[in-house]
Amino acid sequence: MLEELFGSKNRERVLQYILANNQGYAKEIADFYESSVDPIQKQLERLELGSILVSQTVGRTRLFMFNPRYAFKDTTKSTRVLCSCWNRTTD
């Protein structure tokens, strides 16, 4: 639904997952959406390069979460709320 806004289906999936769960790692997100890990990992890295996400290594796992310093973090969360409302009215 938001693919046009975010530029890719996998980027949309990554953002939705992290918004809903506050954090996530590539395999976890890929498994949730029954997708390949590679395109999810690519989007996580792009979002980190854009300073939207930050990561930390926990053991051998790279865990991603929203950058607390990201200027539009609250706007991104507001977009999620609007999309949830939109989905309810169009179902």
N, C-alpha and C positions, 0 to 999 in steps of 0.2 A: 504494500500500500504506500509506503513512504520511500520506495526505491528511487523515485524521481527526485525527491528532496535530498536524500543522502547519497545518491550516486551509485549505489550498489545494494543488492539484496543482502549480501553478507555483512556489509557495514551496518545496515539497518538491524540485522539480527544481533550483531555484537552490541550495539548501543542499547537495544531493547533488553537484552539479557543482563547487561551490567546495570542498567537502570533498575531492573526488577530485583536483582540479587546483590547489588552493591559491589560485586567483584566477580571475577571468573578467569579461567584459564582456557587456552585454545581447545584442548580436547574435550573439556567439559561443555563448552559452548557448542562445538561441532556435534558431540553426541546428543545434546538436547535437541538440536535442529536436524539430526540425522543427515549431517553434511560432512564433507571432507575437512580435515584439519588444515590443510595448506591455505585455502582461501580465507579461512577464519583467522589464521595466524597472520596472513598478509594484511588484513584489515586492522587487526590489533596493532601491528607495527606502524601502519600508516597513521592511525589515531594517536599513537604515542608520539610519533614524529611531529604531529600537529599540536602537541601539548594538550590534547583533549583527555587522554588517558595517561596514567603513570603505571609503572610496574615495579614489583619487588620479587625477588627470588625467595621462595620458601622451599627449602630442600633443593630438589632438582626441578621444581615447577616455577614457571614465571606467571605470577598472579597479577592481573590487570584490574584497575579501578579508575574511577573518574579522578582527574587531577583536581585537588581541592582549590587550586589557584586558577583554574580555567574560568575565564571571565564570563562565559555564557552558560555555566553549569545549571543555574536556576532556570534559564530560558529553555535549556534542553529538557529539564524535568517538566516544565510547563507544557512543552510540546507533547510529551508522553501523555499527560493528563488530557490534553485536547484530543489526541488520537484515540485514547480509550473511550472518551465520550462519543466521538465520531463513530467508532466501531459499534457501540451500543445502539446508536440511532439508525445505523444502516443495516443492522442484522434483522 
